Amino acid sequence: MKRYGLTLAIFIFLSLTYYCYLVTINRNEVTKTKLYAAGDSVVYSNTEYLKDVRRSNDGNMAFEVPLSEIMEREKKFGPLKSLQIPKQEREKEYSDRDNLPQNPDSKEISQYPERTPNSHNHKSTNNDSPQTLGINFNGVSLSGTNPSGYYPPDVMGEVGPAQYIIHVNGRIVSFSKSTGLVDGAINTTTNNFFAGIMTNSPGTYTTDPRIRYDRLTKKWYLLMIDVPQPLANRVLLAVSPDSIITSSTVFRFFFYQQSKAFLDYPTLGLDANALYIGGNLYDLSTDEFVNSNALVIKKSSIQGTGPMVITDLGGLIINNSGPFTPQGVDNPDPNATEGYFIGVDKGSFGTLMIRRVLNPGGTPSLSPNIPVTVPTTSKPLKVPHLGNTGGENGRLDALDDKLFMAQMRNGSIWTVHNIGVNSSGTTSNPTRNGSRWYQVSNLNSTPALIQSGTVFDNSTNAANYWLPTIATSGQGHSAMVYCIAGANTRINMGSVGRLSSDALGTMQTPFTITNNTSFAYNPPADPGTAGSRRWGDYSCIRVDPNDDMTFWAIHQWCNGENNYGVYVAELKAPPPATPYEISPPNVSIGSNISVNLIGKSINGSGFFDPGSGFTNHLKVAIDGVIVNSVSYINDTTINLNVNTEGAVRNSTRLVTVTNPDGQISSASIFKIVPSGTPDKFVLWQNYPNPFNPTTKIDFDLPENANVSIKIYDISGKQVAEVLNENKQAGYYSYPFIANGLSSGLYFYSIKAVTENGTIYISVKKMMLIK
């Protein structure tokens, strides 16, 4: 009996101890969120799974964890349900950006170079976006399929050779790039994924996701921070062994321990030498902003088991000047020798601040602050949205004027942020939010603004464009993605783009990607505070590593009543240029010859090849002809080496051009002729026929002759002359462009008068359809 009583007493004691432990954790979770949530969702997952977690105590050495082990925990414990608490807003607490002085050299203009009265004449005449929508799908939601459970998700994703991986607060999930369907490789919570390297402290959770696929190392890099309470936090990093994530993948995990401050809003840039992690530091006791920070990880040091070589370059702000929320800059150039951080200036509007990173693959060091003057900027406004029932607190937060990601292309940095603007797109007396983008060049000498523009709604009941991200492809085309909402506008995801040939400072026509026409966003668990409701920290748009021309964008939208979705959209580049001409125009049977394929660009269409190091390349096929080699010259010219041995003569052969993204353009323009001199006069049928507005007229000339080719309408009136000159015997092809002519039936005739007086005349019909 005594033994039974002792056992009962021990059981009661242990039960009470465990209950007190849970109460303590819950009390800590509730009372400490304000101090450390600060821009990061407060979400406490079921911690039962932590009993099965192997932990690393050395962040510099690779901690190898099979993905199967991570997914087994997910399966064993089921969905790791979360207590959803809206994340507090460290960004809002930093109020100094409310009343910053304007750079006195900044002009109050909406685009640079400044618009002139006739500048609209230099814009593209295309009324559509240069990108078209390809595969698109909703990948994650607040609740439902692939739930995040976080307020907000902090949208991030990346495209690889075969997969698209969504990495948001509360969820990492992979999809087939070709179908948009979940591929089953990874689908787990972020807390479970990073569990082995998170701070071992009650209530710790992960936030602020970043992800990159690196074409040079053929690896994935996933980054987050943890939020321990009340401790300095860690930067968490996972590296894949190769380019395809499968159930047998073994990730290598590293972490960097902060010592005296909390690193918030980590950014991530990647180049041939290093990973560049920027962020803002906050005091552990007061939660006040301390400085911005830059970390550089030597990329070669994390390709194996370590040790990771990381350099903390310290505070970037000196005397109230320097990059606030510095963005590490992505650079796909395999020959890069310098790295970069860029941000808005801490002490003024109208200024970007750059820091060069010297010797990033060795012992990194920073340049002094390098200011770049841009058109006037401002802090964005809170965003109204149709269906809001929460008043001012129900508006959506646009954060501040920090930059959202930065990418380098051909010596230029492209970056973007949201600012408050008026109906002219400038910053005085702002009434809406616009998305301001920049191209900054001359980075090796004195960086300077090449162009900038503002995407905004100039109507009276304006929509807001906020949380934007921009990217530029190998073709030089650019695409931007953002959220759209307004007092009369539902919350959706949108995009806008520009061609490399468009006038500086301009974009083409914006379009909406998602289709929310009825849902409102008033989640009961997130009523909003301090004048707004959190919506997110950023978005992402990236260029496909296989073809260097397709964009993949991800952003947030309202996909159900009081629910948000995370939407992925493939944005396809313009198709190849239309094959128009072969030079020389006729190729003899039995030839092995180089020819130029000339294309016609329509609304940005063009040939493209990404160069070495990419999987996909430009291809050309010609019916009945062997194409030995394809050499990209420019967007309208390809050099081909062809072999016509054994080819059978035909008037024309179909030429098919396939760009690296798989889009096709074709036309029958390749003419094979017998070798030597024609044995008779022939006028061939024009091709294509019907046509609009260009066609080709071929003829064979057995003798030297004066040749005239004329065009007549159906009444017999001459409307054009294609040719009138002496020609040597041979095979000929001439274009006819029917500009100024209306649709209908036309006739074309040839008259050839030889040196001995022989006359050859022939007439054929052709149809113009406009």
matplotlib code that plots the C-alpha trace (Angstrom):
import matplotlib.pyplot as plt

x = [0.0, 2.9, 4.5, 1.2, 0.9, 4.5, 3.9, 0.8, 2.6, 5.4, 2.8, 1.0, 4.2, 5.4, 2.0, 1.9, 5.5, 4.7, 1.5, 3.5, 6.1, 3.4, 1.8, 5.2, 5.8, 2.4, 2.9, 6.3, 4.9, 2.2, 4.2, 7.4, 5.9, 5.9, 9.6, 10.8, 8.1, 8.9, 8.1, 7.9, 4.8, 4.3, 3.4, 4.1, 3.9, 3.1, 6.4, 5.9, 8.0, 11.0, 11.6, 12.7, 15.0, 18.8, 20.5, 23.6, 25.7, 28.3, 26.8, 30.1, 30.1, 27.6, 24.8, 23.6, 19.9, 18.2, 15.0, 13.4, 14.0, 12.4, 9.4, 9.1, 8.6, 6.0, 4.2, 4.5, 3.2, 0.7, 0.3, 2.2, -0.7, 0.1, -1.3, -1.8, -1.0, -0.5, 3.1, 4.1, 5.8, 9.3, 9.3, 6.5, 8.3, 11.2, 9.4, 12.4, 11.5, 8.2, 9.9, 13.1, 14.5, 14.5, 17.8, 18.1, 19.4, 16.4, 13.9, 10.2, 9.5, 7.8, 10.4, 14.0, 15.1, 12.5, 9.5, 9.3, 6.1, 6.8, 8.2, 5.1, 6.1, 9.1, 7.1, 6.4, 3.3, 2.4, -0.7, -0.1, 2.5, 5.7, 5.3, 2.4, 1.0, 2.1, 1.8, 0.1, -1.3, -2.0, 0.6, 0.0, -2.8, -3.3, -5.6, -6.5, -4.2, -0.5, -1.3, 1.1, -0.7, 1.3, 0.1, 1.6, 3.5, 6.4, 6.1, 9.3, 9.9, 12.4, 12.6, 15.2, 15.9, 12.8, 11.0, 9.5, 9.9, 7.7, 9.4, 7.1, 6.6, 5.2, 5.6, 8.2, 6.7, 8.0, 6.2, 6.9, 7.8, 6.2, 2.8, 2.4, 1.5, 3.0, 5.8, 6.0, 9.7, 9.3, 6.2, 6.7, 6.6, 9.6, 9.9, 10.2, 12.7, 15.1, 14.4, 17.9, 19.7, 17.1, 17.9, 17.0, 14.7, 11.0, 8.8, 11.5, 10.1, 11.3, 10.5, 11.6, 12.3, 14.7, 15.5, 17.9, 18.8, 22.4, 23.0, 26.8, 27.0, 23.7, 22.5, 19.5, 20.1, 17.3, 17.6, 15.6, 16.1, 14.8, 13.1, 14.2, 12.9, 14.6, 17.9, 20.0, 18.9, 20.4, 20.6, 19.7, 21.0, 20.2, 22.2, 21.1, 23.7, 22.5, 19.9, 16.9, 15.2, 14.0, 13.0, 16.6, 18.2, 20.4, 20.6, 23.5, 22.5, 24.6, 23.8, 25.3, 24.7, 24.1, 25.7, 24.4, 21.5, 18.5, 19.0, 15.7, 14.5, 17.4, 18.0, 19.9, 22.1, 24.2, 27.0, 30.0, 31.9, 29.6, 26.3, 25.4, 23.1, 21.8, 19.6, 18.6, 19.9, 17.7, 18.6, 17.6, 16.5, 14.8, 13.8, 15.2, 16.9, 20.7, 22.2, 22.1, 24.3, 26.1, 27.2, 29.3, 29.6, 32.3, 30.4, 33.1, 33.2, 29.6, 29.9, 31.0, 31.0, 32.5, 33.7, 31.6, 33.6, 31.4, 32.5, 30.4, 31.2, 29.5, 27.3, 26.8, 25.3, 27.8, 26.6, 23.0, 24.1, 24.1, 21.9, 18.8, 17.7, 20.6, 19.7, 22.4, 22.6, 22.2, 24.6, 24.5, 27.8, 30.2, 33.1, 32.0, 34.8, 32.9, 29.8, 27.2, 24.8, 22.2, 19.5, 17.6, 19.6, 18.9, 19.0, 17.2, 14.6, 15.7, 19.0, 20.1, 23.2, 25.6, 28.4, 30.9, 32.2, 35.8, 37.4, 34.2, 35.7, 38.7, 38.8, 35.9, 36.0, 33.5, 33.8, 32.6, 29.0, 28.3, 25.3, 23.1, 20.6, 17.2, 13.9, 12.1, 10.8, 8.5, 7.1, 4.1, 0.6, -1.6, -3.6, -7.4, -9.0, -12.5, -14.5, -12.5, -14.6, -11.8, -11.7, -8.2, -6.8, -8.0, -6.0, -3.0, 0.5, 3.0, 5.8, 8.2, 10.3, 12.9, 14.1, 12.7, 15.4, 18.1, 19.6, 22.6, 22.5, 25.2, 26.8, 23.6, 21.7, 17.9, 15.8, 12.4, 10.4, 6.9, 6.4, 3.5, 2.6, -0.1, -2.1, 1.0, 3.2, 5.3, 5.7, 4.1, 0.8, 0.6, -2.8, -1.9, 1.1, 3.1, 6.0, 9.2, 12.0, 15.6, 18.5, 21.9, 25.1, 28.8, 29.2, 33.0, 33.5, 30.9, 27.5, 24.8, 21.1, 20.4, 16.6, 13.8, 10.0, 6.9, 4.0, 0.9, -2.8, -3.6, -7.4, -9.5, -10.4, -6.9, -5.7, -2.4, 0.6, 2.8, 5.3, 6.9, 9.9, 11.7, 14.0, 15.7, 16.3, 19.3, 17.4, 17.3, 13.6, 12.2, 9.2, 7.8, 5.3, 3.3, 0.0, -3.0, -5.8, -7.8, -11.1, -12.8, -10.4, -10.1, -6.7, -4.9, -1.5, -0.4, 2.5, 4.0, 7.0, 9.2, 11.2, 14.9, 14.0, 11.4, 12.0, 14.0, 11.9, 8.8, 6.8, 4.1, 0.5, 0.0, -2.2, -3.8, -2.7, -5.1, -8.9, -10.4, -13.7, -15.6, -13.5, -12.7, -9.9, -11.0, -9.5, -10.9, -7.5, -5.8, -8.0, -5.1, -3.4, -1.9, -3.7, -3.1, -3.1, 0.0, 0.1, 3.7, 7.3, 8.1, 7.5, 9.8, 10.4, 13.2, 14.6, 14.5, 18.0, 17.5, 16.7, 17.6, 14.4, 11.3, 10.2, 8.7, 6.8, 5.2, 3.0, 0.1, -3.6, -7.0, -8.1, -11.1, -13.2, -10.7, -8.0, -4.9, -3.2, 0.4, 0.3, 3.0, 3.0, 5.2, 5.7, 6.8, 9.0, 7.9, 8.2, 11.1, 11.3, 9.4, 11.8, 11.8, 14.8, 17.8, 21.0, 22.1, 18.4, 19.0, 21.1, 22.1, 21.6, 24.7, 26.0, 27.6, 27.3, 26.9, 23.8, 22.2, 18.6, 17.0, 13.9, 11.3, 10.6, 7.0, 6.0, 9.3, 9.7, 13.3, 15.8, 17.8, 20.5, 21.7, 25.2, 27.4, 26.4, 22.7, 20.7, 18.4, 19.6, 18.4, 17.5, 16.7, 15.3, 14.8, 12.6, 14.8, 18.0, 20.7, 21.5, 25.1, 25.3, 23.4, 25.1, 23.1, 24.1, 21.4, 17.6, 16.9, 19.9, 21.1, 24.0, 23.5, 25.8, 23.6, 24.1, 21.8, 23.4, 20.6, 17.9, 15.2, 14.4, 11.3, 10.3, 10.6, 11.3, 9.8, 12.3, 11.4, 13.1, 12.8, 13.9, 15.3, 12.0, 10.3, 8.4, 8.4, 8.2, 8.3, 8.0, 8.6, 11.6, 14.5, 14.8, 16.8, 17.8, 19.8, 23.5, 24.6, 22.3, 18.5, 17.6, 14.4, 12.5, 10.2, 8.1, 7.2, 4.1, 4.7, 5.1, 3.5, 0.2, -2.2, 0.2, 0.2, 2.0, 5.2, 5.7, 8.5, 8.5, 11.0, 12.1, 14.6, 16.6, 18.5, 20.0, 21.2, 18.2, 16.5, 13.9, 10.8, 8.3, 5.1, 2.0, -1.5, -4.8, -7.9, -8.9, -5.5, -4.0, -0.3, 0.1, 3.8, 7.0, 9.3, 12.2, 13.4, 17.1, 19.5, 20.2, 22.7, 21.5, 20.6, 18.0, 16.4, 14.1, 12.7, 10.4, 7.2, 5.8, 2.2, 2.2, -0.6, -2.6, -6.0, -6.9, -7.9, -6.7, -3.6, -1.6, 2.2, 3.9, 7.4, 8.8, 12.4, 14.1, 17.3, 20.4, 19.4, 15.8, 14.0, 11.0, 9.6, 6.3, 4.4, 1.5, 0.3, -2.3, -1.7, -4.0, -3.4, -5.3, -5.0]
y = [0.0, 2.3, 1.5, 2.3, 5.6, 6.5, 5.8, 7.9, 10.8, 10.6, 10.5, 13.6, 15.4, 14.8, 15.7, 19.0, 19.7, 19.1, 21.2, 24.1, 23.7, 24.0, 27.0, 28.7, 28.1, 29.4, 32.5, 33.1, 32.8, 35.3, 37.9, 37.8, 38.1, 41.8, 42.0, 39.5, 38.9, 42.3, 41.8, 38.0, 35.8, 34.4, 30.8, 28.1, 24.6, 21.5, 20.8, 17.0, 16.3, 18.0, 14.8, 13.1, 15.9, 15.4, 18.8, 20.5, 22.5, 23.7, 26.0, 26.1, 22.4, 20.8, 19.0, 16.4, 15.5, 13.2, 14.7, 11.3, 11.9, 15.3, 14.0, 11.0, 13.4, 15.2, 11.9, 10.6, 13.6, 14.7, 18.3, 20.3, 22.5, 26.1, 28.6, 31.5, 34.9, 37.9, 38.9, 42.1, 44.8, 45.8, 47.7, 49.9, 50.5, 52.1, 55.5, 57.6, 57.0, 59.0, 62.4, 62.0, 64.9, 64.6, 64.5, 68.1, 66.8, 64.5, 65.7, 65.2, 63.1, 59.8, 58.4, 59.0, 60.2, 62.8, 62.6, 65.0, 66.2, 63.7, 60.8, 58.8, 58.4, 56.4, 53.9, 50.5, 50.4, 47.0, 47.3, 44.0, 42.9, 41.6, 38.5, 36.1, 33.8, 30.2, 27.6, 29.1, 27.7, 28.4, 26.6, 27.5, 29.0, 30.3, 27.3, 24.4, 22.6, 23.1, 25.4, 28.0, 28.9, 32.2, 35.8, 36.7, 34.1, 36.3, 35.0, 33.5, 30.8, 29.7, 27.9, 25.2, 22.9, 20.7, 22.0, 25.1, 25.3, 27.5, 28.6, 30.7, 31.1, 27.8, 25.7, 24.4, 22.5, 21.4, 21.3, 19.9, 22.9, 21.3, 20.6, 22.9, 19.8, 18.9, 16.4, 14.8, 15.5, 18.0, 19.2, 20.2, 23.1, 25.4, 24.7, 21.0, 21.5, 23.6, 22.0, 20.5, 23.9, 26.2, 27.7, 25.1, 27.3, 27.0, 28.9, 29.3, 29.5, 30.3, 33.3, 35.4, 32.8, 33.2, 30.6, 30.5, 28.0, 28.5, 27.5, 27.6, 25.1, 23.3, 23.6, 25.0, 27.4, 27.9, 30.6, 31.7, 33.3, 31.8, 33.8, 32.5, 34.3, 36.2, 35.4, 36.7, 34.7, 32.6, 32.8, 29.3, 27.9, 24.6, 23.5, 20.8, 18.3, 18.8, 20.4, 18.0, 17.6, 14.0, 11.9, 10.6, 14.1, 14.8, 18.5, 20.1, 22.6, 25.5, 28.3, 31.6, 32.7, 36.4, 37.5, 40.9, 41.8, 40.4, 40.2, 40.9, 40.9, 38.9, 39.4, 37.0, 37.6, 35.0, 35.1, 33.0, 33.7, 34.2, 34.5, 38.0, 38.3, 41.7, 42.6, 45.1, 44.7, 45.4, 45.8, 42.8, 44.9, 47.9, 46.4, 49.6, 49.7, 49.6, 49.4, 47.5, 44.5, 42.5, 38.9, 37.3, 33.5, 32.1, 29.9, 27.3, 26.7, 25.3, 22.9, 20.1, 19.4, 22.8, 24.6, 27.5, 30.6, 33.6, 37.2, 39.7, 43.0, 44.9, 48.0, 49.7, 52.9, 55.6, 59.0, 58.2, 57.5, 54.1, 51.3, 50.6, 46.9, 46.2, 43.8, 41.3, 41.5, 38.4, 38.1, 35.2, 36.2, 33.3, 35.8, 38.1, 39.4, 41.8, 41.6, 44.3, 45.4, 48.1, 49.8, 53.0, 55.6, 55.5, 59.3, 60.6, 60.0, 60.1, 58.3, 54.7, 53.5, 50.9, 49.0, 47.0, 43.8, 43.4, 39.9, 38.1, 34.6, 35.3, 37.8, 40.2, 43.9, 46.7, 49.9, 53.2, 54.1, 55.0, 57.3, 57.2, 60.0, 58.9, 60.8, 61.7, 58.9, 58.6, 56.2, 54.2, 54.4, 51.8, 49.9, 50.0, 47.0, 46.2, 44.4, 45.5, 45.6, 46.4, 50.2, 51.7, 48.6, 46.4, 48.1, 46.2, 47.2, 48.2, 48.3, 51.2, 52.3, 49.5, 47.8, 44.4, 42.2, 43.3, 41.6, 42.3, 41.9, 42.9, 45.3, 46.9, 46.5, 46.2, 46.9, 48.1, 49.3, 50.7, 54.4, 56.8, 58.8, 61.1, 60.9, 62.0, 59.3, 61.8, 61.9, 65.2, 64.7, 61.0, 59.4, 55.8, 53.5, 52.9, 50.6, 52.4, 50.5, 51.4, 50.4, 51.5, 51.0, 52.0, 49.9, 49.5, 53.3, 55.9, 54.2, 56.2, 55.9, 54.8, 54.7, 54.5, 54.4, 54.2, 51.8, 53.4, 54.0, 57.6, 57.2, 58.9, 55.7, 54.3, 50.9, 50.4, 48.6, 47.4, 44.7, 44.6, 42.6, 43.0, 40.8, 41.1, 38.2, 37.3, 38.9, 42.2, 42.1, 42.9, 41.8, 43.0, 41.4, 43.1, 43.1, 45.2, 46.4, 49.5, 50.8, 49.6, 46.8, 43.3, 41.9, 40.3, 39.6, 41.5, 42.0, 44.4, 44.2, 46.0, 45.0, 45.8, 48.1, 50.1, 53.8, 54.4, 54.7, 53.1, 49.9, 48.4, 47.6, 46.0, 43.0, 41.0, 37.4, 36.1, 36.5, 37.4, 39.1, 38.5, 37.5, 39.9, 39.6, 40.0, 37.0, 36.9, 35.8, 38.9, 42.0, 44.3, 46.8, 50.3, 51.2, 48.2, 44.4, 42.6, 41.2, 40.3, 41.3, 40.7, 38.8, 37.1, 36.9, 34.9, 33.8, 30.2, 28.7, 26.4, 29.1, 32.5, 34.0, 32.7, 34.5, 32.7, 34.9, 34.3, 36.6, 36.7, 37.2, 36.7, 33.3, 32.7, 34.6, 35.6, 33.4, 34.2, 32.2, 32.1, 32.1, 31.0, 32.2, 31.4, 34.5, 33.5, 35.7, 36.8, 34.0, 33.7, 36.2, 35.1, 33.6, 36.0, 35.5, 33.3, 34.9, 33.8, 33.2, 30.1, 27.0, 24.5, 20.8, 19.0, 22.1, 22.4, 26.1, 28.8, 30.9, 33.6, 33.2, 36.7, 37.1, 39.8, 41.0, 41.7, 43.0, 42.0, 38.6, 37.6, 34.8, 34.0, 31.7, 31.9, 30.9, 28.3, 26.9, 26.5, 23.4, 24.7, 26.3, 27.8, 25.2, 25.4, 22.7, 22.8, 20.2, 17.8, 19.6, 18.7, 21.6, 21.1, 24.1, 27.0, 30.2, 33.0, 36.4, 38.7, 38.7, 38.8, 36.9, 33.3, 31.8, 28.3, 25.7, 23.4, 20.4, 19.8, 16.6, 14.3, 17.0, 17.1, 20.3, 22.1, 25.7, 26.3, 24.3, 25.0, 26.6, 26.1, 28.0, 26.9, 29.2, 27.8, 28.1, 25.8, 28.5, 28.0, 30.2, 28.9, 29.9, 28.3, 30.4, 28.0, 27.5, 24.6, 24.9, 22.7, 23.5, 25.6, 27.6, 27.1, 25.4, 27.4, 30.6, 29.9, 32.3, 30.5, 30.9, 33.5, 32.3, 32.6, 32.9, 34.3, 36.8, 39.9, 42.1, 40.4, 37.6, 36.3, 36.1, 33.6, 33.2, 31.2, 33.0, 30.8, 33.8, 37.3, 39.5, 42.8, 41.7, 43.6, 42.4, 44.4, 44.1, 44.8, 45.0, 43.2, 46.1, 45.8, 49.0, 48.7, 49.3, 48.4, 47.5, 44.9, 44.9, 46.5, 45.9, 43.7, 40.3, 37.5, 34.0, 32.3, 31.7, 34.7, 35.6, 39.0, 40.2, 42.2, 44.2, 45.2, 48.3, 50.7, 48.0, 46.7, 43.1, 41.4, 39.5, 40.8, 39.7, 39.7, 39.5, 39.0, 40.3, 39.2, 40.5, 38.6, 40.1, 38.3, 39.7, 36.7, 37.8, 35.8, 36.8, 35.1, 36.2, 34.6, 35.4, 36.2, 37.0, 39.7, 39.3, 41.9]
z = [0.0, 0.9, -2.5, -4.2, -2.3, -3.2, -6.9, -6.8, -5.2, -7.7, -10.6, -9.2, -8.6, -12.2, -13.6, -11.7, -12.8, -16.4, -16.1, -14.6, -17.4, -20.0, -18.3, -18.1, -21.8, -22.7, -20.4, -22.0, -25.4, -24.8, -22.8, -24.9, -28.3, -28.4, -27.6, -30.2, -32.7, -34.3, -37.9, -37.5, -37.1, -33.7, -34.3, -31.8, -33.3, -31.4, -29.8, -29.3, -32.4, -30.8, -28.8, -32.0, -33.2, -33.4, -32.7, -33.8, -31.4, -33.9, -36.6, -38.6, -39.3, -41.6, -39.7, -42.2, -42.0, -44.5, -45.9, -45.2, -41.4, -41.5, -43.4, -41.1, -38.2, -40.2, -40.9, -37.3, -35.6, -38.3, -39.3, -36.7, -35.8, -34.8, -32.5, -34.9, -33.5, -35.8, -35.9, -34.4, -36.4, -35.7, -39.1, -37.7, -34.5, -36.4, -36.8, -37.9, -41.5, -41.1, -41.2, -43.1, -45.1, -48.9, -50.7, -52.0, -55.3, -55.9, -58.5, -57.9, -61.1, -61.6, -64.1, -65.1, -67.6, -67.0, -69.3, -72.2, -74.0, -76.8, -74.6, -75.1, -78.8, -77.7, -75.6, -77.0, -79.2, -77.7, -75.5, -73.8, -71.3, -72.9, -70.8, -71.1, -68.4, -68.5, -65.7, -62.7, -59.4, -55.8, -53.8, -50.1, -48.1, -44.6, -44.1, -46.4, -48.7, -47.8, -44.9, -43.7, -40.4, -40.2, -40.3, -42.7, -44.8, -46.0, -49.5, -51.1, -53.7, -56.3, -59.6, -60.3, -63.2, -62.6, -59.5, -58.0, -54.2, -52.1, -48.9, -46.7, -42.9, -41.8, -45.0, -47.4, -50.3, -53.7, -57.1, -60.5, -62.7, -65.8, -64.2, -61.2, -59.1, -55.7, -56.4, -53.0, -52.4, -49.5, -47.7, -44.1, -41.7, -41.5, -37.8, -38.5, -41.4, -39.3, -36.0, -35.6, -35.7, -34.0, -30.6, -28.0, -26.1, -25.3, -27.7, -30.4, -34.0, -37.5, -39.7, -42.6, -45.3, -48.2, -50.9, -53.9, -56.6, -57.7, -61.3, -60.8, -57.9, -58.8, -55.3, -53.3, -50.4, -47.9, -45.2, -42.2, -38.8, -35.5, -32.8, -29.3, -26.2, -24.8, -26.5, -29.4, -32.5, -35.2, -38.9, -40.2, -43.5, -45.4, -48.5, -50.8, -52.3, -55.9, -58.1, -57.7, -54.3, -53.7, -50.7, -50.5, -50.4, -47.4, -46.5, -44.8, -42.1, -40.8, -38.4, -37.3, -33.7, -33.0, -29.8, -28.6, -30.8, -32.7, -36.5, -38.2, -41.9, -43.3, -47.0, -49.3, -52.4, -54.1, -56.7, -57.8, -54.6, -51.7, -50.0, -48.9, -45.9, -44.9, -42.0, -39.3, -35.7, -32.7, -29.1, -27.0, -24.0, -25.6, -29.0, -30.6, -33.9, -33.5, -37.0, -40.2, -40.6, -43.4, -43.3, -46.0, -46.3, -48.5, -50.9, -51.3, -47.6, -47.5, -50.5, -48.2, -44.5, -43.5, -41.6, -42.8, -43.3, -42.4, -42.0, -39.9, -41.5, -38.7, -38.9, -42.2, -40.9, -40.0, -38.7, -39.6, -43.2, -44.9, -46.3, -44.2, -44.6, -46.9, -49.7, -50.7, -54.4, -56.6, -59.6, -62.1, -63.7, -63.2, -63.5, -60.7, -58.5, -56.2, -54.2, -53.3, -50.7, -51.5, -49.5, -49.0, -47.1, -43.3, -43.1, -46.1, -48.8, -52.5, -51.9, -52.4, -50.6, -52.0, -50.3, -52.4, -51.0, -51.9, -52.1, -51.2, -51.8, -49.6, -46.7, -47.4, -46.7, -47.4, -49.4, -47.8, -48.3, -52.0, -52.4, -55.6, -56.0, -57.3, -57.8, -54.6, -52.4, -49.4, -46.9, -48.3, -47.0, -45.3, -48.0, -48.1, -49.6, -50.8, -48.2, -45.2, -42.0, -39.6, -40.2, -40.0, -38.2, -41.0, -43.7, -45.0, -44.0, -46.8, -44.3, -45.2, -48.2, -47.8, -51.0, -51.9, -53.3, -55.8, -58.8, -61.0, -64.8, -67.2, -64.8, -63.5, -60.3, -60.6, -57.5, -56.4, -53.5, -52.6, -51.9, -51.4, -54.5, -55.9, -59.1, -61.0, -59.6, -57.6, -53.8, -52.7, -50.8, -51.5, -51.8, -53.0, -53.2, -56.3, -57.1, -57.9, -59.8, -60.5, -62.8, -61.4, -63.4, -63.4, -60.3, -60.6, -60.7, -59.7, -59.6, -61.3, -62.0, -65.6, -65.4, -63.0, -63.2, -61.1, -61.6, -60.1, -60.7, -61.6, -61.3, -58.6, -56.9, -57.1, -56.5, -54.7, -56.0, -53.2, -52.0, -55.5, -56.8, -60.2, -62.2, -65.6, -68.0, -70.2, -73.0, -71.1, -70.7, -67.2, -65.2, -61.9, -59.6, -56.8, -54.8, -55.9, -53.7, -53.0, -51.5, -54.7, -55.6, -54.2, -53.1, -56.0, -57.5, -60.6, -63.0, -65.4, -67.7, -70.2, -73.2, -73.5, -76.4, -74.5, -73.7, -70.6, -67.5, -68.9, -68.4, -70.5, -69.5, -66.1, -65.8, -63.0, -62.5, -59.9, -60.1, -56.7, -57.5, -54.3, -51.3, -48.5, -46.0, -42.4, -40.5, -36.9, -35.6, -37.0, -36.4, -36.9, -34.6, -34.8, -37.9, -40.1, -40.5, -41.5, -45.1, -45.7, -45.9, -49.6, -52.8, -55.3, -59.1, -60.5, -64.0, -65.0, -64.6, -67.7, -70.3, -68.7, -70.3, -68.4, -65.2, -62.2, -59.8, -56.4, -54.4, -52.0, -52.7, -51.1, -52.3, -50.0, -47.4, -44.7, -46.3, -48.1, -50.9, -52.1, -55.9, -58.4, -62.0, -64.9, -67.1, -70.6, -72.7, -76.2, -78.8, -81.4, -84.2, -87.3, -89.8, -92.8, -95.0, -95.7, -96.9, -99.5, -100.6, -102.6, -101.6, -104.1, -103.7, -102.4, -100.6, -97.2, -96.5, -93.8, -94.2, -92.1, -91.0, -90.6, -88.5, -88.1, -84.6, -83.7, -80.3, -78.8, -80.4, -80.9, -81.1, -78.0, -76.7, -73.1, -73.8, -72.1, -68.7, -69.4, -70.1, -72.9, -76.1, -79.4, -82.0, -85.7, -87.9, -91.7, -93.5, -95.6, -94.7, -92.1, -89.7, -88.6, -86.2, -84.9, -83.8, -82.2, -83.5, -82.2, -81.6, -85.4, -86.8, -86.5, -88.4, -89.6, -91.2, -93.3, -95.5, -98.5, -99.7, -101.0, -100.6, -103.2, -104.9, -103.7, -104.0, -100.2, -97.0, -93.6, -91.1, -87.5, -84.7, -81.1, -78.4, -75.1, -73.4, -76.0, -77.9, -81.6, -84.7, -88.3, -91.9, -95.3, -96.5, -97.2, -101.0, -102.4, -106.1, -108.5, -108.7, -111.7, -114.0, -114.4, -117.6, -118.1, -117.1, -114.1, -111.9, -108.7, -106.5, -103.8, -100.2, -97.9, -99.6, -98.3, -96.6, -94.4, -95.1, -96.4, -99.0, -101.2, -105.0, -106.5, -110.2, -112.2, -114.9, -117.4, -119.2, -118.4, -118.7, -117.8, -115.3, -114.1, -111.5, -111.0, -108.8, -110.0, -108.3, -109.5, -111.8, -113.6, -112.0, -111.2, -107.4, -106.9, -108.6, -106.9, -109.4, -112.6, -113.3, -115.2, -113.6, -114.2, -114.9, -111.6, -109.0, -107.3, -104.4, -103.7, -100.8, -101.4, -98.5, -99.0, -96.8, -97.7, -99.7, -98.5, -98.3, -101.5, -104.6, -106.5, -109.5, -109.9, -113.2, -114.4, -117.7, -118.6, -121.8, -122.6, -124.4, -127.6, -127.5, -126.0, -123.9, -121.0, -119.4, -116.6, -114.2, -110.9, -108.3, -104.6, -101.7, -99.1, -95.9, -93.2]

ax = plt.figure().add_subplot(projection="3d")
ax.plot(x, y, z, "-o")
ax.set_aspect("equal")
plt.show()
